[in-house]
């Protein structure tokens, strides 16, 4: 079954689901700890969020497989 737009259903794209779950988990972790994090930790967390967002975009648009 395909949703509007013809893209494969989310539950069939396990790679995308895994990366999205990691992104959401990381965002929740950062949000809960942000006030107590050092500037260096915040910078690393932001870089990780950006990297995960890039991975989501690549997998979702099927430009390439995510780097392991």
MIZAVO-702162 format. One record per atom (N, C-alpha, C, O): residue number from 1; residue in one letter; atom name; x, y, z. Coordinates in steps of 0.05 Angstrom, whole numbers, plus 32768, in hexadecimal, padded with zeros to 4 digits. Each point is the difference from the previous one (the first is absolute). Example, Ala and Ser with C-alpha at 12.3 -4.5 7.8 and 13.67 -1.06 7.14 Angstrom:
<nodes>
NODE resi resn name   c1   c2   c3
NODE    1    a    N 8108 7F8E 809C
NODE    1    a   CA 7FEE 8018 8000
NODE    1    a    C 8012 8018 8000
NODE    1    a    O 8015 8000 800D
NODE    2    s    N 7FE4 8015 7FE5
NODE    2    s   CA 8010 8018 8001
NODE    2    s    C 7FF1 8016 800E
NODE    2    s    O 800A 8016 8004
</nodes>
This chain:
<nodes>
NODE resi resn name   c1   c2   c3
NODE    1    x    N 8011 7FE9 8000
NODE    1    x   CA 7FEF 8017 8000
NODE    1    x    C 8012 8019 8000
NODE    1    x    O 8014 8000 800E
NODE    2    x    N 7FE5 8014 7FE3
NODE    2    x   CA 800F 8019 7FFF
NODE    2    x    C 7FEF 8017 8008
NODE    2    x    O 7FE9 8002 7FF8
NODE    3    x    N 8022 8010 8019
NODE    3    x   CA 7FF1 8018 8007
NODE    3    x    C 7FFF 8014 7FEA
NODE    3    x    O 800D 7FFB 7FEB
NODE    4    x    N 7FE6 801B 8019
NODE    4    x   CA 7FFF 8015 7FEB
NODE    4    x    C 801D 8007 7FF8
NODE    4    x    O 8012 8000 8011
NODE    5    x    N 7FF2 8005 7FD6
NODE    5    x   CA 801B 8007 7FF6
NODE    5    x    C 800F 7FE9 7FF5
NODE    5    x    O 8014 8004 7FF3
NODE    6    x    N 7FE2 7FE3 8011
NODE    6    x   CA 800D 7FE9 7FF4
NODE    6    x    C 8018 7FF6 800F
NODE    6    x    O 800D 7FED 7FF7
NODE    7    x    N 7FFB 801F 8020
NODE    7    x   CA 8017 7FF7 800F
NODE    7    x    C 7FFA 7FE6 800E
NODE    7    x    O 7FE9 7FFC 8008
NODE    8    x    N 802B 7FF3 7FFC
NODE    8    x   CA 7FFA 7FE7 800F
NODE    8    x    C 7FF7 8006 801C
NODE    8    x    O 8008 8014 800C
NODE    9    x    N 7FE7 7FDB 7FFF
NODE    9    x   CA 7FF5 8004 801B
NODE    9    x    C 8017 8000 8014
NODE    9    x    O 8014 7FF1 7FFC
NODE   10    x    N 7FEA 801F 8019
NODE   10    x   CA 8016 8003 8013
NODE   10    x    C 8009 7FE5 800C
NODE   10    x    O 8017 7FFB 8003
NODE   11    x    N 7FD6 7FF4 8003
NODE   11    x   CA 8007 7FE7 800D
NODE   11    x    C 8011 7FEE 7FEE
NODE   11    x    O 800B 7FEC 800A
NODE   12    x    N 7FF6 8019 7FDD
NODE   12    x   CA 8010 7FF0 7FEE
NODE   12    x    C 801C 800C 7FFC
NODE   12    x    O 8011 7FF3 7FF5
NODE   13    x    N 7FF4 8025 8015
NODE   13    x   CA 801A 800C 7FFE
NODE   13    x    C 800D 8000 801B
NODE   13    x    O 8000 8015 800E
NODE   14    x    N 800B 7FD4 7FFA
NODE   14    x   CA 800A 7FFD 801B
NODE   14    x    C 8018 8011 8005
NODE   14    x    O 8004 800A 8016
NODE   15    x    N 800D 7FFB 7FD6
NODE   15    x   CA 8017 8011 8003
NODE   15    x    C 7FF7 801C 8008
NODE   15    x    O 800B 800C 8012
NODE   16    x    N 7FE2 7FFF 7FE0
NODE   16    x   CA 7FF6 801B 8006
NODE   16    x    C 7FF4 8000 801C
NODE   16    x    O 8005 8013 800F
NODE   17    x    N 7FEB 7FD9 7FF8
NODE   17    x   CA 7FF4 8000 801A
NODE   17    x    C 8016 8000 8016
NODE   17    x    O 7FFD 800E 8014
NODE   18    x    N 8018 7FE2 7FE9
NODE   18    x   CA 8015 7FFF 8014
NODE   18    x    C 800E 801A 8003
NODE   18    x    O 8005 8009 8016
NODE   19    x    N 8000 8005 7FD4
NODE   19    x   CA 800E 801A 8001
NODE   19    x    C 7FED 8014 800D
NODE   19    x    O 8009 8011 8010
NODE   20    x    N 7FDE 7FEF 7FE9
NODE   20    x   CA 7FED 8013 800C
NODE   20    x    C 7FFD 7FFB 801E
NODE   20    x    O 7FFF 8014 800F
NODE   21    x    N 8001 7FD3 7FF9
NODE   21    x   CA 7FFE 7FFA 801D
NODE   21    x    C 8019 800A 800E
NODE   21    x    O 7FFE 800B 8017
NODE   22    x    N 8019 7FF2 7FDD
NODE   22    x   CA 8019 800A 800C
NODE   22    x    C 7FFF 801E 8002
NODE   22    x    O 8008 800C 8014
NODE   23    x    N 7FEF 8002 7FD7
NODE   23    x   CA 7FFE 801D 8000
NODE   23    x    C 7FED 800A 8016
NODE   23    x    O 8007 8012 800F
NODE   24    x    N 7FE2 7FE2 7FF3
NODE   24    x   CA 7FEC 8008 8014
NODE   24    x    C 800B 7FFB 801C
NODE   24    x    O 7FFD 8011 8012
NODE   25    x    N 800F 7FD8 7FF2
NODE   25    x   CA 800C 7FF9 801A
NODE   25    x    C 8015 8014 8008
NODE   25    x    O 8002 8008 8017
NODE   26    x    N 8010 7FFE 7FD6
NODE   26    x   CA 8015 8013 8006
NODE   26    x    C 7FF5 801C 8006
NODE   26    x    O 8009 800D 8013
NODE   27    x    N 7FE3 7FFC 7FDE
NODE   27    x   CA 7FF4 801A 8004
NODE   27    x    C 7FF3 8001 801C
NODE   27    x    O 8002 8014 800E
NODE   28    x    N 7FF0 7FD6 7FFA
NODE   28    x   CA 7FF4 8000 801A
NODE   28    x    C 8015 8000 8016
NODE   28    x    O 7FFC 800E 8014
NODE   29    x    N 8019 7FE4 7FE9
NODE   29    x   CA 8016 8000 8013
NODE   29    x    C 800C 801C 8003
NODE   29    x    O 8004 8009 8017
NODE   30    x    N 8002 8003 7FD3
NODE   30    x   CA 800C 801B 8001
NODE   30    x    C 7FEC 8014 800D
NODE   30    x    O 8008 8010 8010
NODE   31    x    N 7FDF 7FEE 7FE9
NODE   31    x   CA 7FEC 8012 800B
NODE   31    x    C 7FFE 7FFD 801E
NODE   31    x    O 7FFD 8014 800E
NODE   32    x    N 8005 7FD4 7FFC
NODE   32    x   CA 7FFE 7FFC 801D
NODE   32    x    C 8019 8008 800F
NODE   32    x    O 7FFE 8006 8018
NODE   33    x    N 8019 7FFA 7FDB
NODE   33    x   CA 8019 8006 800E
NODE   33    x    C 800D 801A 7FF8
NODE   33    x    O 8015 8007 800B
NODE   34    x    N 7FE0 8008 7FE3
NODE   34    x   CA 800C 8017 7FF4
NODE   34    x    C 800A 8015 8015
NODE   34    x    O 8016 800B 7FFD
NODE   35    x    N 7FDA 7FFA 8017
NODE   35    x   CA 8008 8014 8014
NODE   35    x    C 8019 7FF8 8010
NODE   35    x    O 800E 8012 800A
NODE   36    x    N 7FF7 7FD5 7FF8
NODE   36    x   CA 8017 7FF7 8010
NODE   36    x    C 8018 7FF8 7FEF
NODE   36    x    O 8015 7FF8 800A
NODE   37    x    N 7FE8 800B 7FDB
NODE   37    x   CA 8016 7FF8 7FEF
NODE   37    x    C 8014 8017 7FFC
NODE   37    x    O 7FF9 8017 8001
NODE   38    x    N 8021 7FE1 7FFC
NODE   38    x   CA 8014 8014 7FFB
NODE   38    x    C 7FFE 800A 7FE3
NODE   38    x    O 7FF3 7FF3 7FF0
NODE   39    x    N 8019 8024 800A
NODE   39    x   CA 7FFF 8009 7FE4
NODE   39    x    C 800B 7FEC 7FEC
NODE   39    x    O 7FF6 7FFD 7FEA
NODE   40    x    N 801F 7FF4 801E
NODE   40    x   CA 800C 7FEC 7FEF
NODE   40    x    C 7FEC 7FE9 7FFB
NODE   40    x    O 7FFD 7FF6 7FEA
NODE   41    x    N 7FF6 8002 802B
NODE   41    x   CA 7FEC 7FEA 7FFE
NODE   41    x    C 7FE9 800A 7FEE
NODE   41    x    O 7FF6 7FF0 7FEF
NODE   42    x    N 8001 8028 8014
NODE   42    x   CA 7FEA 800B 7FEF
NODE   42    x    C 8009 8001 7FE3
NODE   42    x    O 7FF0 7FF9 7FEE
NODE   43    x    N 8029 800F 800D
NODE   43    x   CA 800A 8001 7FE4
NODE   43    x    C 8000 7FE4 7FF4
NODE   43    x    O 7FF8 7FFC 7FE9
NODE   44    x    N 8012 7FF0 8026
NODE   44    x   CA 8001 7FE5 7FF6
NODE   44    x    C 7FE4 7FF5 7FFB
NODE   44    x    O 7FFB 7FF2 7FEC
NODE   45    x    N 7FF3 8014 8026
NODE   45    x   CA 7FE4 7FF8 7FFE
NODE   45    x    C 7FF3 800C 7FE7
NODE   45    x    O 7FF2 7FF2 7FF1
NODE   46    x    N 8014 8027 800A
NODE   46    x   CA 7FF5 800D 7FE8
NODE   46    x    C 800B 7FF4 7FE7
NODE   46    x    O 7FF2 7FFC 7FED
NODE   47    x    N 8028 7FFF 8013
NODE   47    x   CA 800C 7FF3 7FE8
NODE   47    x    C 7FF4 7FE4 7FFB
NODE   47    x    O 7FFB 7FF9 7FE9
NODE   48    x    N 7FFF 7FF9 802D
NODE   48    x   CA 7FF4 7FE5 7FFD
NODE   48    x    C 7FE3 8003 7FF5
NODE   48    x    O 7FF8 7FF0 7FEF
NODE   49    x    N 7FF9 8023 801B
NODE   49    x   CA 7FE5 8005 7FF5
NODE   49    x    C 8001 8007 7FE3
NODE   49    x    O 7FF0 7FF6 7FF0
NODE   50    x    N 8023 801B 8008
NODE   50    x   CA 8002 8007 7FE3
NODE   50    x    C 8008 7FE8 7FEF
NODE   50    x    O 7FF5 7FFC 7FEA
NODE   51    x    N 801D 7FF3 8021
NODE   51    x   CA 8008 7FE9 7FF1
NODE   51    x    C 7FE9 7FEC 7FFC
NODE   51    x    O 7FFB 7FF6 7FEA
NODE   52    x    N 7FF6 8006 802C
NODE   52    x   CA 7FE9 7FEE 7FFE
NODE   52    x    C 7FEB 800B 7FED
NODE   52    x    O 7FF4 7FF1 7FF1
NODE   53    x    N 8007 8029 8010
NODE   53    x   CA 7FED 800C 7FED
NODE   53    x    C 8009 7FFC 7FE3
NODE   53    x    O 7FF0 7FFA 7FEF
NODE   54    x    N 802A 8009 800C
NODE   54    x   CA 800A 7FFB 7FE5
NODE   54    x    C 7FFC 7FE3 7FF8
NODE   54    x    O 7FF9 7FFA 7FE9
NODE   55    x    N 800C 7FF3 802A
NODE   55    x   CA 7FFC 7FE4 7FFA
NODE   55    x    C 7FE3 7FFA 7FF9
NODE   55    x    O 7FFA 7FF1 7FEE
NODE   56    x    N 7FF4 801B 8022
NODE   56    x   CA 7FE3 7FFC 7FFB
NODE   56    x    C 7FFA 800A 7FE3
NODE   56    x    O 7FF2 7FF2 7FF1
NODE   57    x    N 8018 8025 8008
NODE   57    x   CA 7FFA 800C 7FE6
NODE   57    x    C 800B 7FED 7FEA
NODE   57    x    O 7FF2 7FFB 7FEC
NODE   58    x    N 8027 7FFC 8017
NODE   58    x   CA 800B 7FEE 7FEB
NODE   58    x    C 7FF0 7FE7 7FFD
NODE   58    x    O 7FFB 7FF7 7FE9
NODE   59    x    N 7FFE 7FFC 802D
NODE   59    x   CA 7FF1 7FE7 7FFE
NODE   59    x    C 7FE4 8005 7FF6
NODE   59    x    O 7FF6 7FF1 7FEF
NODE   60    x    N 7FFD 8024 801A
NODE   60    x   CA 7FE5 8006 7FF7
NODE   60    x    C 7FFE 8006 7FE3
NODE   60    x    O 7FEC 7FFA 7FF2
NODE   61    x    N 8029 8013 8003
NODE   61    x   CA 8000 8007 7FE4
NODE   61    x    C 800E 7FEC 7FEF
NODE   61    x    O 8003 8003 7FE8
NODE   62    x    N 8007 7FE8 8025
NODE   62    x   CA 800E 7FEA 7FF3
NODE   62    x    C 8018 8009 7FF0
NODE   62    x    O 8006 7FF4 7FEB
NODE   63    x    N 8008 8020 801F
NODE   63    x   CA 8018 800A 7FF2
NODE   63    x    C 8017 7FEC 8005
NODE   63    x    O 8010 7FFB 7FEE
NODE   64    x    N 7FF2 7FFA 802A
NODE   64    x   CA 8014 7FEC 8006
NODE   64    x    C 7FF8 7FF2 801A
NODE   64    x    O 7FEF 800A 800E
NODE   65    x    N 801F 7FE0 7FF8
NODE   65    x   CA 7FFB 7FF3 8019
NODE   65    x    C 800F 800E 8016
NODE   65    x    O 8014 800D 7FFA
NODE   66    x    N 7FE3 7FF1 801F
NODE   66    x   CA 800E 800E 8016
NODE   66    x    C 801B 7FF4 8005
NODE   66    x    O 8005 7FE9 7FFB
NODE   67    x    N 800D 8028 800E
NODE   67    x   CA 801B 7FF7 8007
NODE   67    x    C 7FFE 7FEF 801A
NODE   67    x    O 7FF2 8008 8013
NODE   68    x    N 801C 7FE3 7FEE
NODE   68    x   CA 7FFF 7FEF 8018
NODE   68    x    C 8017 8007 8012
NODE   68    x    O 8003 7FF4 8015
</nodes>
